[in-house]
Amino acid sequence: MVSRRQFFKLGALAGAGMAMPWITRLNSAKAAEGPDTAKFTPQYSQSNNLQKFIEPLRKVGADIPIAQPDSVSQPWWQPGVTHYTIDIAEYTDQLHPDLKNPTRLWGFGQGPTSGFRHLGGVIAAKRDQPVQITFRNKLPNQPIIPIDNTIMGVMGNQMNRVSIHLHGGYVPWISDGGPHAWWDPDGHKGESFINNAVLRPGQQVPNEEAEYYYPCAQGSRLVWYHDHAFGITRTNAYSGIASGFVIYDDYELDLIAKHNLPGPLDPRTVYLVFQDKMFVPINIDTLDPTWTKIMPNTRTGDLWYAHQYEPARWDVTPGFPPIDDPSVIPEFFGDTVLVNGTVFPVLEVEQREYRFRMLNACNARFINPELLAARGASWPDTTEPQNALGPAFIQIGTEGGFLPYPVMLNGPSQLELLLAPAERADLLVDFRGVPDGSIFLLCSEAPAPFPMGNDYDDYHPGNPSTPSSVPGFGPDTRTLLQIRVKARVGAADPPISLPATLTPTDPFLVQQNPYFPAEPPVGAIQRWLTLNETNDEFGRLIQLLGTVDPTTPGGANFGRAYSDVPTEIVDKGAVEVWNILNLTGDTHPIHFHLVNVQILSRRPFDPVTYTGGIPAMGQARGPEPNEMGWKETVRMNPGEVTSVIMKFDLPNTPFLVPNSPRTNGAEYVWHCHILEHEEHDMMRPLIVNPGTSHLYIPKISN
């Protein structure tokens, strides 16, 4: 029998059309031979054993605070906005009762920090009803996660900088939260920070405050907002600076009214946010002797994050001196997956239909959620589970909104759900015919790193590479959530009866058919770009975006740093096709700011012999059925050319949006959403030439 993990590996290699001898990372090579744990410095610090399924899942609105709008108007508010004031601060939250102390976190909230909760600050907004936010940075200048001062963008002792990005938002560049648009509580600003000058002109704005404007001119979707400050995005996001933002429109309201779809805040709509973490264990000085030296204020139960570059785990250039501690690492994989900020929670559902809206908010870990019938207190205890499948998923949307039609998932011979970091899925799950008292487990066994994987990043009982995992307790990255079905209380709901074809309100650029490549319109501009991996000036692995023009003689390297001369400069209104060659051994979730894209095709090529230009390619295949329509985070597999199409419109605003003082255009970025890749240094400028500036008038709905 081929296990699901083997299927992932074989499927990825078949998609690439070849084996992957060009992989340089040592951990992928070690996946086949098993880890040499004796060579690892701490082999990651491992969380203490936390009991499973004793805490309820936190619900949006009940346990995860929804942001409340301001009631007293201020002169700088734009016309027709709903305005919020949201703080960014340090607080504590008890994420599991077995943790010795509440966990210190950074994140969003309103009012006293005693009321802050992880992932708090959720916002729901209707299409074309803009939102304006005053963010107040109240963070201390002592981070709760180690900071590497050697990578680009880290600025001495300015450790409490933030830049808030509405991920998936169609926003003016001044509110995009780009890497250089950061600010701190002491009055320091990034060179692209002109938020307050544009949105609060002529005012003496307190140092801690920054103003943002979101037009919300998009169809229904789940977006989210998180930190994007230059050099510390991965640590700030891991620390907790993230929350949800839900946009709904008249089309979704029509589906709710006529087809009984649960609405954005309906009790039958369950939001599931996945984040893998590690917690500082009781025996931290034994597992990680340098942790308390670099983090002297740490406590048991705080977040732990890898801070040593281990040559036994990752490739390093021979002959280089030892790497300082703390250091950036290629990817971070925690040993415990939080769901809505809770460790191994329990969700009780009645015998009804539900809507599950999932977000993979992990730094680097892929998630392939599936429902399985429980078999004992902990699944899986072996690497070959035989659990029966639970209810199937019907996917109706992605991070770009509704799909063109519903897609059945996770049944026999059906497509499996896979979520890379930053991807979302909007699902329907039917528990009506499930017997009272049934127990299911939401599980995942996607390899880490994806697609090849390492046994020692796959925590579960029975894995000899993770001996601290024991049945009924963590560490465990395969068991996410327990679902208990109970008898329906009260009247039955009308059945969800979605039409066979969905018609999202944002028109598509091309007509897609699953698995069949789509042709771009005549006149679309073609760009050829690359995903690369090499070593930095300290010998460490580094990931880079680039073009197909070599930066070194002979086509040995194509990668460009974020600070290099911009190459992706586009005209407002242009339709472009980006053909992106993956020269690495990882699947990269590539995220585009400003625009949504449609997947045209994936085509295999030979990265071993590639020396630049347009490569020879094999047969093209189109998107998976649940990748149809709009997306803004796209998985790009090793040894493949992924082609996507997009249109570079800029949003309407009731104020003039000046060009960026850095780039003299509308300043955005595109990057890998494996956060350790993005930060080091897999991100490039995306600059839109807006043409003649003029005043836009927004559409305001009632």
C-alpha positions in Angstrom: 0.0 0.0 0.0 1.3 3.5 -0.9 0.9 5.8 2.1 -0.5 9.3 1.6 3.0 10.8 2.3 4.5 8.6 -0.4 1.7 9.7 -2.7 2.6 13.3 -2.2 6.2 12.6 -3.0 5.5 10.5 -6.0 2.9 12.8 -7.3 5.2 15.8 -7.1 8.0 14.0 -8.9 5.7 12.8 -11.6 4.5 16.4 -12.1 8.1 17.5 -12.5 8.6 14.6 -14.9 11.9 13.5 -13.4 13.9 12.9 -10.2 15.4 16.0 -8.6 19.2 15.7 -8.6 19.5 19.5 -8.5 18.3 19.6 -4.9 21.1 20.9 -2.7 19.4 21.1 0.6 20.8 18.4 3.0 17.6 17.8 4.8 15.9 16.6 1.6 18.7 14.1 1.0 18.4 13.0 4.6 14.7 12.3 4.2 15.6 8.9 2.6 18.2 7.9 5.1 16.8 9.2 8.3 18.1 11.9 10.6 21.5 11.9 12.2 20.0 13.4 15.4 23.3 13.1 17.2 24.7 15.9 15.0 21.9 18.3 15.6 22.5 21.0 18.1 19.2 20.8 20.0 17.4 18.9 17.1 14.9 21.7 17.7 13.6 22.4 21.2 10.5 20.3 21.7 7.3 21.3 23.4 6.3 19.4 26.6 3.7 16.7 26.2 0.3 18.6 26.1 -2.9 16.5 26.4 -5.1 16.3 23.4 -8.8 17.2 23.2 -9.5 18.8 26.5 -10.0 22.4 25.3 -12.9 23.6 23.1 -12.2 25.2 19.8 -12.2 29.0 20.1 -15.0 30.6 18.0 -14.9 33.9 16.2 -17.0 36.4 18.1 -17.2 34.3 21.3 -13.6 33.6 22.1 -11.8 35.4 19.3 -12.8 39.1 19.5 -14.4 40.8 16.5 -13.1 44.4 16.2 -15.6 47.1 17.1 -15.9 50.2 14.9 -15.3 53.7 16.4 -18.5 55.7 17.1 -17.1 59.2 17.2 -16.2 60.7 13.8 -12.8 62.3 13.3 -11.9 65.0 10.7 -9.5 62.7 8.8 -12.0 59.9 8.1 -12.6 59.4 4.4 -16.2 59.6 3.2 -18.4 56.5 3.8 -15.9 54.5 5.8 -16.3 52.3 8.8 -13.4 53.3 11.1 -11.6 51.2 13.6 -8.8 51.9 16.1 -6.8 48.8 16.7 -3.7 48.4 19.0 -0.7 46.2 18.4 0.7 45.1 21.8 2.3 42.4 23.9 -0.1 40.3 26.0 -0.4 36.8 27.5 -2.9 34.1 26.6 -3.3 30.6 28.1 -3.2 28.5 25.0 -3.4 25.2 26.8 -4.0 24.4 30.5 -0.9 22.2 30.8 1.4 25.0 29.9 3.1 26.2 33.0 2.5 29.9 32.2 0.3 31.9 29.8 2.1 32.4 26.5 3.5 35.8 25.7 2.3 37.0 22.3 2.3 40.0 20.1 -1.0 40.8 18.4 -4.0 42.9 17.7 -6.7 44.0 20.1 -8.8 46.8 21.5 -9.0 48.1 25.1 -6.8 46.8 27.9 -4.4 44.0 26.9 -6.0 41.8 29.6 -8.8 41.3 27.1 -6.5 40.5 24.1 -6.8 37.0 22.6 -4.7 35.3 20.0 -6.0 36.1 16.5 -8.3 38.8 17.9 -9.4 41.8 15.8 -11.4 40.0 13.2 -13.2 42.4 10.8 -16.2 41.7 8.5 -16.9 44.3 5.7 -19.3 44.5 2.8 -18.0 45.0 -0.7 -17.5 48.7 -1.7 -18.0 49.9 1.9 -14.5 51.0 2.7 -12.7 50.4 6.0 -10.3 52.8 7.5 -8.1 51.8 10.5 -5.8 53.7 12.9 -3.3 51.1 14.0 -1.5 52.0 17.2 1.9 50.4 17.8 2.4 49.8 21.5 5.0 47.0 21.3 8.0 47.0 23.6 11.4 47.1 22.0 12.3 43.7 23.4 11.1 41.0 21.0 9.8 37.6 22.2 11.5 35.7 19.4 15.3 35.9 18.6 16.2 38.3 15.8 19.1 37.7 13.3 20.9 41.0 12.7 22.7 39.7 9.6 19.9 39.6 7.1 18.6 42.4 5.0 16.2 44.8 6.6 17.1 44.3 10.2 17.8 47.7 11.7 19.9 47.6 14.9 17.8 47.9 18.0 14.5 48.8 16.2 12.8 45.5 17.0 9.3 46.7 17.4 8.7 47.9 13.9 5.5 46.9 12.1 3.9 47.3 8.7 0.4 45.9 8.4 -0.4 44.0 5.1 -4.0 43.2 4.2 -3.2 39.8 2.6 -5.3 39.4 -0.5 -6.6 43.0 -0.3 -7.0 45.2 -3.3 -5.7 48.4 -1.7 -3.7 51.5 -2.6 0.0 51.0 -2.2 0.2 53.4 0.8 -2.0 50.9 2.7 -0.5 47.7 1.3 1.9 47.4 4.3 5.0 46.9 2.2 8.4 46.0 3.7 9.6 49.7 3.7 6.3 51.2 5.0 7.0 50.3 8.6 6.8 52.5 11.7 7.6 52.1 15.4 6.3 53.8 18.6 9.3 56.1 18.8 8.8 58.0 15.6 11.0 56.1 13.3 9.5 55.5 9.9 10.5 53.4 6.8 11.2 55.4 3.7 8.0 54.3 2.0 5.8 55.2 5.0 3.6 58.1 3.9 0.3 56.8 5.3 -0.3 59.7 7.6 0.8 62.4 5.2 -1.8 61.2 2.7 -4.6 60.2 5.0 -4.1 62.7 7.9 -2.5 65.7 6.1 -1.5 68.6 8.3 -2.1 66.8 11.6 0.3 66.1 14.4 -0.1 62.4 14.4 1.2 60.5 17.5 4.3 58.5 16.8 2.6 55.2 17.6 -0.2 55.7 15.0 -0.5 54.8 11.4 -3.5 55.2 9.1 -4.7 52.7 6.6 -7.5 52.7 4.0 -9.1 49.6 2.5 -11.6 50.1 -0.4 -13.0 46.6 0.0 -13.8 46.6 -3.7 -13.7 42.8 -4.0 -16.0 39.9 -4.2 -16.7 37.7 -1.2 -13.6 36.1 0.3 -11.6 35.5 3.5 -8.5 37.7 3.5 -6.3 38.4 6.6 -4.0 41.0 7.9 -0.6 40.5 9.3 2.8 42.1 9.8 5.1 42.7 6.8 8.0 44.8 8.3 11.3 44.5 6.5 13.6 41.9 8.1 11.3 40.8 10.9 8.1 39.6 9.1 8.7 35.9 9.9 9.2 36.6 13.6 6.5 39.2 14.0 3.9 36.9 12.3 5.0 33.9 14.3 4.7 36.1 17.5 1.0 36.5 16.7 0.5 39.7 14.7 -2.2 38.3 12.4 -6.0 38.3 12.3 -8.9 37.7 9.9 -10.8 40.0 7.6 -13.9 38.8 5.8 -15.4 40.5 2.8 -18.9 39.7 1.7 -21.1 40.9 -1.2 -24.6 40.9 -2.6 -23.9 37.7 -4.5 -23.0 35.9 -1.3 -26.0 37.4 0.5 -28.2 36.0 -2.4 -26.7 32.6 -1.9 -27.5 32.9 1.8 -31.1 34.0 1.2 -32.0 31.7 -1.7 -29.7 28.7 -1.3 -29.3 28.6 2.5 -25.5 29.0 2.5 -24.3 29.8 6.1 -23.3 33.5 6.2 -19.9 34.9 7.3 -20.9 35.1 11.0 -23.5 32.3 11.1 -23.1 29.9 14.0 -22.7 27.1 11.4 -19.7 28.9 9.8 -16.6 27.7 11.5 -13.3 29.5 10.9 -10.2 27.2 11.2 -6.8 29.0 11.3 -3.8 26.6 11.4 -0.4 27.7 12.9 2.4 25.4 13.9 4.3 26.5 17.0 6.7 25.2 19.6 6.6 26.1 23.3 9.6 26.6 25.6 9.8 23.4 27.6 10.5 22.9 31.3 13.9 21.5 30.5 14.9 24.2 28.0 18.5 24.5 29.4 19.1 20.9 28.5 17.4 20.9 25.1 18.7 24.3 24.0 21.5 25.6 26.2 21.8 29.0 24.4 18.1 29.9 24.5 18.0 31.6 27.9 21.3 33.5 27.0 19.7 35.2 24.0 16.2 35.3 25.5 16.9 36.1 29.2 13.2 37.0 29.9 11.8 33.7 28.6 9.4 31.6 30.6 8.2 28.0 30.2 5.2 28.1 27.9 6.4 31.0 25.8 6.9 30.5 22.1 10.1 28.9 21.0 11.6 29.5 17.5 14.7 27.9 15.9 17.6 30.3 16.1 20.7 28.2 15.2 21.7 27.3 11.7 22.7 23.7 12.0 25.0 22.4 9.3 23.9 18.8 10.1 20.4 19.8 9.2 20.9 22.3 6.3 23.4 22.7 3.6 26.3 25.2 4.2 29.1 26.3 2.0 32.3 24.3 2.9 35.1 26.2 4.5 33.0 29.0 6.0 33.4 29.9 9.7 30.7 28.9 12.2 27.5 30.9 11.9 26.5 33.2 14.7 23.5 32.5 17.0 20.8 33.7 16.5 20.7 33.0 12.8 18.0 32.9 10.1 17.1 29.3 9.1 15.7 27.9 5.8 12.3 27.0 7.1 10.7 26.6 10.6 8.4 23.7 11.4 6.8 23.6 14.8 5.8 20.4 16.6 2.3 21.5 17.6 -0.4 22.8 15.3 -2.7 25.4 16.9 -6.2 25.7 15.5 -7.7 29.1 16.3 -4.9 29.6 18.8 -5.8 26.4 20.8 -3.7 23.3 21.1 -5.5 20.1 20.0 -9.0 21.5 20.5 -12.4 19.9 20.3 -15.2 21.2 18.1 -18.8 20.1 18.8 -21.2 20.1 15.9 -24.8 19.2 15.6 -26.3 17.0 12.9 -26.4 19.9 10.5 -24.5 21.2 7.5 -21.6 23.4 8.2 -19.3 25.8 6.4 -15.6 25.5 7.2 -13.4 28.4 6.2 -9.8 27.4 6.5 -6.5 29.4 6.5 -3.0 28.0 6.6 -1.2 30.6 8.6 1.9 28.5 9.3 5.3 29.9 8.5 6.4 27.0 6.3 4.3 23.9 6.9 1.8 22.7 4.3 -1.5 21.2 5.5 -3.7 18.6 3.8 -6.8 18.6 6.0 -9.0 15.5 5.9 -11.7 14.1 8.2 -11.1 10.5 9.5 -13.1 8.4 11.9 -11.4 8.4 15.3 -9.7 5.2 16.4 -8.7 5.6 20.0 -7.6 8.8 21.7 -4.9 9.7 19.3 -4.5 9.3 15.5 -2.2 8.2 14.0 -0.1 6.0 16.2 1.5 4.4 13.2 2.7 5.7 9.8 0.0 3.6 8.0 -3.4 4.5 9.5 -6.4 2.6 8.3 -9.1 4.9 9.6 -12.3 5.2 7.7 -13.0 8.5 5.9 -15.3 10.9 7.5 -17.7 13.3 5.7 -16.4 14.6 2.4 -15.6 18.3 1.7 -17.3 20.3 -0.9 -15.0 23.2 -1.8 -16.8 26.4 -2.9 -14.0 29.0 -2.7 -10.3 29.8 -2.4 -8.4 32.9 -1.2 -9.6 34.6 -4.4 -13.3 34.1 -3.6 -15.9 31.6 -5.0 -14.8 28.9 -7.4 -16.7 28.7 -10.8 -18.4 25.6 -9.4 -18.4 23.4 -6.3 -15.7 20.7 -6.1 -16.0 17.4 -4.2 -12.9 16.5 -2.2 -11.4 13.8 0.0 -13.8 11.1 -1.0 -12.7 7.8 -2.7 -10.8 8.6 -6.0 -11.4 12.3 -5.4 -8.9 15.2 -5.2 -7.3 15.8 -1.9 -7.3 19.2 -0.2 -3.9 20.8 0.1 -3.2 24.2 1.6 0.3 25.8 1.3 1.1 28.7 3.7 -1.4 31.6 3.1 -3.8 29.5 1.0 -7.5 29.4 2.1 -10.4 27.0 1.4 -14.1 27.6 1.8 -15.8 24.2 2.4 -19.2 22.7 3.1 -19.4 19.6 5.4 -22.6 17.6 6.0 -23.0 16.0 9.4 -26.8 15.5 9.1 -26.7 11.7 8.6 -23.9 11.1 11.0 -24.9 9.2 14.2 -25.0 11.0 17.5 -21.8 10.5 19.4 -19.6 10.0 16.4 -16.0 11.3 16.7 -13.8 12.4 13.8 -10.3 13.8 13.7 -9.2 16.5 11.3 -5.8 15.3 10.3 -2.8 16.2 8.1 0.3 14.4 7.0 1.6 16.7 4.3 5.4 16.3 4.2 7.6 19.1 5.6 9.4 20.6 3.8 7.0 20.0 0.9 7.1 17.9 -1.2 10.0 15.6 -0.1 9.8 15.9 3.6 11.8 14.8 6.6 10.8 12.3 9.2 12.1 14.5 12.0 9.7 17.4 11.0 6.8 15.0 11.1 5.8 14.7 14.8 3.4 11.9 15.7 3.4 8.8 18.0 5.2 5.9 16.5 7.7 7.9 14.6 11.1 6.9 15.9 12.5 10.3 14.7 10.2 12.1 17.1 10.3 10.0 20.3 8.8 12.6 22.5 5.4 12.1 20.8 3.2 9.7 22.8 -0.4 8.6 22.2 -3.0 11.1 23.6 -0.5 13.9 23.9 1.7 16.2 21.7 4.0 16.9 20.1 2.0 15.9 17.1 1.6 17.7 13.8 -0.7 15.1 12.2 -3.7 15.5 14.6 -5.2 19.0 14.3 -8.7 18.9 15.8 -11.3 16.5 17.2 -14.9 16.9 16.0 -17.7 15.4 18.2 -21.1 15.0 16.6 -24.2 15.4 18.8 -27.9 15.3 18.2 -29.5 18.3 16.6 -31.2 20.6 19.0 -34.3 22.4 17.5 -35.6 22.5 14.0 -33.6 21.3 11.0 -32.1 23.9 8.7 -33.2 24.1 5.1 -30.7 22.1 3.0 -27.8 24.0 1.3 -28.7 23.9 -2.4 -26.0 25.7 -4.3 -26.3 26.1 -8.0 -24.1 23.8 -10.2 -22.3 26.9 -11.5 -21.2 29.8 -9.3 -20.9 33.3 -10.7 -18.4 35.4 -8.6 -18.8 39.1 -9.0 -15.2 39.7 -10.2 -15.1 38.7 -13.9 -12.4 36.3 -14.9 -9.7 37.1 -17.5 -9.8 33.7 -19.1 -12.1 30.7 -19.3 -10.6 27.7 -17.5 -11.2 24.0 -17.6 -9.8 21.7 -15.0 -6.6 19.9 -16.0 -6.6 21.6 -19.5 -4.2 24.5 -20.1 -5.9 27.9 -20.9 -4.7 30.2 -23.6 -4.0 33.8 -22.7 -5.7 36.6 -24.7 -3.9 38.0 -27.7 -1.6 40.9 -26.7 -1.0 39.8 -23.1 2.6 40.6 -22.1 4.8 37.5 -21.4 7.4 37.5 -18.6 9.8 34.7 -17.7 10.9 34.5 -14.1 12.7 32.0 -11.8 12.7 30.6 -8.3 16.2 29.9 -7.1 18.3 28.6 -4.2 21.9 29.3 -3.5 24.1 30.2 -0.5 24.5 33.6 1.1 27.7 35.4 2.2 27.7 33.4 5.4 27.4 30.0 3.6 23.7 29.6 4.5 21.0 28.4 2.1 19.1 31.4 0.7 16.1 31.5 -1.7 15.7 34.2 -4.4 13.4 35.3 -7.1 14.9 36.2 -10.4 14.5 36.5 -14.1 15.7 34.0 -16.8 18.8 36.2 -17.5 21.8 34.9 -15.7 23.4 37.1 -13.0 26.7 35.1 -13.3 28.5 33.8 -16.4 27.3 30.5 -17.8 23.8 30.5 -16.4 24.8 29.3 -13.0 22.6 31.8 -11.1 19.5 33.7 -11.8 18.5 35.0 -8.4 18.2 38.6 -7.5 18.0 40.1 -4.0 15.0 42.3 -3.0 17.3 45.3 -3.0 18.6 44.7 -6.5 17.3 46.9 -9.4 13.6 46.2 -9.9 12.7 44.1 -12.9 8.9 43.6 -12.5 7.7 47.1 -13.6 4.3 47.0 -15.1 1.8 49.6 -16.5 -1.5 50.3 -14.9 -4.2 48.3 -16.8 -1.7 45.9 -18.4 -2.6 42.2 -18.8 0.5 40.0 -18.2 1.3 36.3 -18.2 4.1 35.4 -15.8 5.9 32.1 -16.6 7.8 31.1 -13.4 10.4 28.4 -13.5 11.1 26.6 -10.3 14.8 25.7 -10.1 14.7 24.5 -6.5 13.6 21.3 -4.7 10.7 22.9 -2.8 7.2 23.8 -3.7 6.9 27.5 -3.2 3.6 29.3 -2.5 4.1 32.5 -4.5 1.9 35.4 -3.3 1.1 38.4 -5.4 0.3 41.8 -3.7 -2.4 44.0 -5.3 -3.5 41.4 -8.0 -5.3 38.1 -8.1 -4.2 35.7 -10.8 -5.6 32.8 -12.7 -3.6 29.6 -13.3 -3.1 28.9 -17.0 -0.8 25.9 -16.9 2.0 23.9 -15.4 4.7 22.5 -17.7 7.7 20.3 -16.8 11.2 21.3 -17.8 14.8 20.2 -17.0 16.3 22.4 -14.3 19.6 20.5 -14.4 20.5 21.5 -17.9 18.8 24.9 -17.8 21.1 27.9 -18.7 18.7 30.7 -19.2 16.0 32.0 -21.5 12.8 30.1 -22.4 13.4 26.4 -21.6 12.3 23.3 -23.6 9.1 22.2 -21.9 6.9 19.1 -21.7 3.2 18.7 -22.0 1.2 21.3 -20.2 -1.6 20.6 -17.8 -4.2 23.0 -16.4 -5.2 23.9 -12.9 -6.7 21.4 -10.4 -10.5 21.8 -10.2 -10.2 23.6 -6.8 -7.6 26.0 -8.2 -10.0 27.5 -10.8 -10.9 31.1 -10.8 -9.0 33.8 -8.8 -6.1 33.1 -6.5 -3.4 35.2 -5.0 -1.2 32.4 -3.6 -0.2 29.8 -6.1 1.8 26.6 -5.4 4.8 26.3 -7.8 6.3 22.8 -7.9 9.9 21.8 -8.5 10.9 21.3 -12.1 7.8 23.0 -13.5 7.0 26.3 -15.2 3.8 27.7 -13.7 2.0 30.2 -15.8 -0.4 32.7 -14.3 -2.3 35.7 -15.8 -3.2 38.9 -14.1 -4.4 42.5 -14.8 -2.7 45.4 -13.0 -5.6 47.7 -12.1 -5.3 50.1 -9.2 -8.1 50.7 -6.8 -10.3 53.8 -6.7 -9.8 56.1 -3.7 -11.4 59.4 -2.7 -7.9 60.9 -2.3 -4.8 61.4 -4.4 -2.4 58.5 -4.1 1.1 59.9 -4.8 3.9 57.8 -6.3 6.2 56.1 -3.9 9.2 58.2 -2.9 11.3 55.0 -3.2 10.2 53.7 -6.6 8.3 56.6 -8.2 5.4 54.3 -8.9 2.8 52.3 -7.0 5.0 50.1 -4.7 4.0 46.5 -4.1 5.9 43.2 -3.9 5.6 39.5 -4.9 7.2 36.8 -2.8 7.2 33.3 -1.5 4.9 32.9 1.5 7.1 30.4 3.3 8.1 33.3 5.6 11.7 32.2 6.1 12.1 32.2 2.3 10.4 35.6 1.9 12.7 37.1 4.5 15.9 35.6 3.2 15.5 36.8 0.4 12.7 35.4 -1.8 10.9 38.7 -2.5 11.1 41.2 -5.3 9.5 44.7 -6.0 6.4 44.9 -8.0 6.0 48.4 -9.3 3.0 49.7 -11.1 3.4 52.7 -13.4 0.1 54.5 -12.6 0.3 57.0 -15.5 -1.2 60.4 -15.0 -2.3 60.9 -11.4 -5.9 62.1 -10.8 -8.6 62.0 -8.2 -10.7 58.9 -8.0 -14.3 58.8 -6.7 -15.3 55.6 -4.8 -18.5 53.7 -5.2 -20.3 53.7 -1.8 -23.0 51.1 -1.4 -25.9 51.3 1.1 
